[in-house]
Amino acid sequence: MKPLWTGALAAGLFLCALCAWAEPVTPTRDDEVIEVLPAAAGNRDEDRRLRKELAAHPDDAALAVRVALRYLERAREGGDPRFAGLALAALRPWPDAATAPGEVLLMRATLQQYLHEFDASVASLRQLLARPGSERQAQAWLTLATVLRVQGHYADSDGACRRVATAGAQLHASACLAENAALRGDVGNARRSFESLLAASGLPPATQGWLLTSLAELEERDGRAAAADAAYRGVLKLGPDSYAEIAYADFLIAQSRPIEALKVLQNETRTDAVVLRLAIAGTRAKSPGAERDVAEMRDRINLANQRPEAKKFHGREQAMFALFVDAAPQRALELARGDVEQQREALDLLVLAQAAKASGDAQAIAEAKRLKAAQGLHDKRIDAVL
C-alpha cells in the first residue's frame, strides 16, 4: 500500500513470496497473507553468511533475492536508503529486464517503489506481468495496483486490483478495490467492504491491522475523526505497527493532540518518518525534546540533500518540515510542487494545499484545487484547507 509513507497496501505487508518464486503464489483461502515482511532483520551472522555465499555465486537469482530482501528490511528498519542501494547491487547480474528472472524483476520493482522511483517500478512490473503465466502473480498485480494508486491513477489501479482476484487472492483484491473506491468518494460502499472483510473469522493480526488501517485512513479523509481514532487505536491494540503508528501520529497532530502523538511514537525506531513527526509534534507541544528532534531532522535533510534526487523523490517530508517546523511556506510550496510530480497520495495533495494556503499564493491554491479535481480525490481535509 505504507515508508516513505504510502497507503496501507504499500506498507510492505506482503513480501516473503519472493523467497519462494519457484512456485506460483496460489492462495488457498481469502485470509491467507501472500507475503509477510519479517518482524526483525534477523541474525547478523546469517547476513554475513549470505553475503559470502552471494559473492561466491553471484548468478544465483534465488540467493540474490534473499540477500536483497534482507537489505530492504534494513532500509525499512532504519529509514536508510543506502541499504536499498545494496539490495539493488545484489540484483546487478541481471541488468536486462527482458531476460531477468521473474523473482529478480519483482524484487527490483519493490525496491524501486521503496525509493519512490514509481515510473521505473511500474515499468518493471509491466515487463514481468507481460510474461506467460502472469495471471498467477498475485503479488506483482497487488504491487502494481499500489504504485498506480500512489501516482493517482485510480482507474488503472482498479484494473490491477481485479487481476489480484484472478490470481486467487480475493480478500486482497476486495480491499484493493475498496481503497480506490474510498479515494474516489464512494465512501459508504468502501466502508461496508472493509467492515465485511474485518468480520471474517480467523484473520491473522497482520491482516486485521492492514484492513483497520485502511479503514482509519478512509474515516480520516471523510472527516469522521472519532471513527478514525477508534480504528487507529484498534490497530495498535493488535501489536506494534510502524506504519499505523506514524499515520496515527499524523492524525493526532492534525487534531491538535501533539502530546498524544509523541506518546504513540515514543518507542518507535528513529527513522526519518518518525523523527519528522517527533519534531513537528514536539514543536507544537513545546516538549523538552523538541529542540533535539528538530536539529536531528535538519541534519538528516541536509545529509539527504547531498544526493541530487532527494528533493525530487522525498519532497513531501521536506515540505512538511519546512511548513510545520520552519514556518517557511514558500519553500514548502516549492518542495510540495516537486513532490506531486512524482506521487499523488492524499497526504501529498494535502501538504500541497496546506503550503499553498499558508503562502497566500492564489495561483497555487487554484493549482491544488485543479489537481485534486482532476484526480477525483475525495478528502475533506483538503476541502477544509482550500
N, C-alpha and C positions, 0 to 999 in steps of 0.2 A: 504498500500500500505501500514508512513511517518513509535521522538522522540524516544528509541533514534531514529535515523533517518533512516527510511526505505523509499521505493518508495511511490509515491503519493497514491496508493491504500491502503497502510498500514498506512496512516496518521491519521486514526481514523475518517474518514468521515461518516462511516455508523454504528452507534451503537444503536440507540434507539429501534430497533425492539426487542431487548432483553426484553424491558419492556412490550411487548405485545405478549409473546411467545405462549399464549393460542391459537392464531390464526396464521396459516401458513403465511409466507411472500409471497404474491402473487401480484407483481407489476401489475398495470393496464395499464401502458404505459412505453415507453423506458426511459423517462427522470425522472421517479419517483426515488427519493432518498430513498433507503431502510431504512437506519438508519442515524440519524444526531446527532452528538455529541453536547450537549448543549453548548451555547456560554459562559456561566458562570456557576460556580458551584452551584449557587442558594442560597436561604436564609439559613443562619446558623441555625435559629430556626427550619426550616424544617429538617435539618440534625439531630439535637438533637432529634426531634420527631421520626424520622425514627429509630435512634439508640435505643431509648427506646422501640419502637414498636417491633424491631427485638429481643431485649433482652427478651421481653415477649412472642414472637412467633418465636423462633429460627429455627423452622422446616417449616416455610412459605417460599417456594422456590421463589415465585414471589417477596416477600418483600426482601429477601436476595439479589436477583439480583439487585433490585433497590438501595439498600444500597451499594453494590459493585460497581455499575456504578458511584455513586456519589464519592466514594473514588477514583476510577480510574480517574475521572475528576480532583480531587485534585492533583493526581500524575502528570497528564499531564500539569496542570496549573503551578505547581511549580517545576517539574522535580524531585520530591521527591518519591523514590520508597517505602518509608515506608507506604505511603497511599495504594500502590498496595498490600502490605502485609496485611493491614487492610481489603482490599477488599477480598483477599483470605480467611481471617479469617471468613468473613461473610458466606462463602460457606462451612465452615468446617463440618457442619452436614451431608454432602454428600461425604464422602471420597471414596466410591466405584464408579468408573466411570460406571460400568455396570448397576448400579441401580439409578444413579443420574438423576434428571430431565434434559430434554434437554436444558432448558434455563440456568441451572447451568453449564452444560458441555461447552456450548458456551461462557459463561462469563469466566469460568476458562481458556479456550483456549485463549481468548482475553487478559487476564491478563498475561498468560504465554508468549504470544507474546510480550507484553509490556516489560516484564522483560528479554526478549531475550532468554527465555527458549524454543527455537524453536522446538526441538525434542519433548518435552513434549506437546507443543501446537498442533503439528501435530498428536500426539497420541490421544489427547483429541478429536480433530476434526474427526479423522477417526472412533473413537468409536461412536461418535454422528451420523456420516453420514452412518454408517453401519445399523442403525435402520430403520425399515419400515417407509416410508414417507420421506426419506432423500432427494428425488429428489425435494422436495418443499423448502428445506432450502437454499435459495439463499445466505443469509449472511454467513452461515457456509462454503459453497463452495467458496465464494469470499475470506474469511479469509484464508482458506486452500491454495488457489491459491497464495495469497500474501506471506504466510510464506514459501511455497515451492520456490517461486521466490527469496526471501531473502536468502535462502540456496543455490541458484544457480541451482536448479532443474527445468529448464525451460520446458522440455517436460512434466513432471508431473504436473507442474503448468498449462500448456495448457489444460490438461485433466480436471482439476478443473474449469478452466475458462469456458469450454464448458458446464459443469454442471450448471454453473450460468445461462447460456442461457436456459437450460432445465427447470430451476426453474422459468423462466419468466422474468428475468432481462436482456434483450438483450443489452441495452446500456452498462451496466457494464461488460457484457461478452465480448462485442466487444472491449472495452477499455482494458480489462484484456489481451486479446489475442494480441492486438496491442502493449502493453508494452513489452510483451515477445518477439514478433517479432522484435521490435527495439533493444532489448538487444542482440539478436542473429545476428543482422546485416541486417535484412530485413527492412531497414530504410525507403525506399521510400513508400512501402505499409503501414507501420505503420504510417508514417506522413499523408498520404492520409486518413487513417482511422480516426485519431484524428481530422483532419480538417473537415471531413464529419460529425462526431459526433458534433463538435462545431457549425456547420452550422445549426443544427436543431433549430427551433424557440421555444421560451418559456422555455429554460433551466434555472433552478434555478441557482443563482450566485454560490452556493457551487459546483454544478456540473460543471459549466463553469470553475471555479477555479481549480478543480481537473484535468479536461482534459487539460487545458492550462499548468498546472504544469508538467504533464506527457509529453506534447509536448516540453516544455522548456528543460526538462532533456534529452529527445531524441536529441534535437538540440545540446545541450552541449556535449553529448557523441560523436556526429557525427562531432564535430569541427566547427560548424556553430555558431560562437559567436554572431553575430548580430541578427540572428533569435532567439537564446536562450534568449538574452537580451530583445528582444521585447515581447516574450512570458511571461517571468517573470514579466515584467512591466505591461503586460495585466492582470495578476493575481492580482497584488497589487492594480490596479485600481478598482477591484471589491469589495475591503474591506480588513480588517485585515485578515491575513492568516499566522500563525506562521510557519507552515511547509514551505510554499513558501518563506517566508522572510529569513529563515535560509538557504534554498537551494540557493536563490539568493545571499545571503551574501557569501557563498562558491564560487559561480561563480565569483563575483566581486573581491574577494581576489585572485582567480586564474588568473584573468585578470589584476592584479596589480592595482586595484582600491580600496584600503583598506579604504580610507576616505568615499567613497560612501557606502561601506559595513557597516561602523559604523553608517551612517545616516539611513540605512534601518533598523537596529536593535535598534535604539535609544529608541523606545517606547515599545519594547518587554519586557515581564516579564523575569526576570533574572534567567532563568532555566540554567542547566548545559550546554545545547546546545548553548544557547545564550551567556553565559559568555565565553565559549571557543572561539567562533567566535570573540567576542569583544577583547579577549586577543590576538588572532592571528592578527586581523586587526589593533588593536591599536599598537602592537609591530612593525608591518610593516610601519604604518603611523607615528610612534613616537608621538602618540597623548598624551595629558596631562593625560588622564585617564587610560593609558595602564598599568602603574605600579599597580594601584589598581585592575584592572581586572585580571592581571596575578597572583597577590597574592591571590585573591579570588578563582580563578580556582585551584591554587595549594592547597589551603586549602580544597576545595571540593574533589579533588582527594585523598588527604591524608585521609579525613574522609571516603570516599567511600571504600578505601582500607582496612578499618577496617573489612569489610565484605570479606571473603576469595574469594568469587566468582566475585568480582568487575572487576578484570583484565580479567577474563575469559569471562564475558558476556558484558563488555563495554570497550574492549581493543582498539577499533577504536578511541574513543575520547581521551584516554590517549596517544595513539600513535601520534595523531595529535598534542597534546600539547608538547610531547617530541620532535617531529620533528620540528615544526614550531615556538615554543616559546623557548624551552630549547636548541635547536640545538644539540640534543643527538640522532643521527641516530641509533646507536646500540641498545639503549633502545627502540626507536620507532620500530625498526625492530622486536625485541622480542615481543613487545606488538601486533604489526600488525600480526605476525605469529599466535599468540594465537587467535586473533580476527577472522581470516579467517577459523579457525577450527569450529567456531560457525555460522558465517554468511558471505555471499559472494555477497553482493550487489556491484555495480560498484564502489562505494566510498571505500568500504573495500579493493578491489583489487588495486585501485588507491593509497591508502595510503601505502599498502604493497610495491607496485612498487616504490613509492617515497622514502620510507625508505630504500629499498634495494639499490637503486641508490645512495642515499646520503651516505650510509655506505660504498660504493665501494666494496660490497660483491658479487663477480661474481656468487657464488652458489645461493645466494638469488635472484639475478636478473634472473637467469635461472629458479629458482623455481616459481617466479612471472609469467614469460612467459608461463611456462607449465600449471600453474593453469588457467590462462586466456584462453589458447587454449583448455584445457580440458573442461572448462565450456562453451566454444563457445561464449564468451562475445565480443561484438563489442564496443570498446571505444577508440577513437583516442587520448584521453588524456593519457591513459596508454601507447599507442603505442609511443607517443612522449617522454615519460619518459624512456622507455626501448629500 
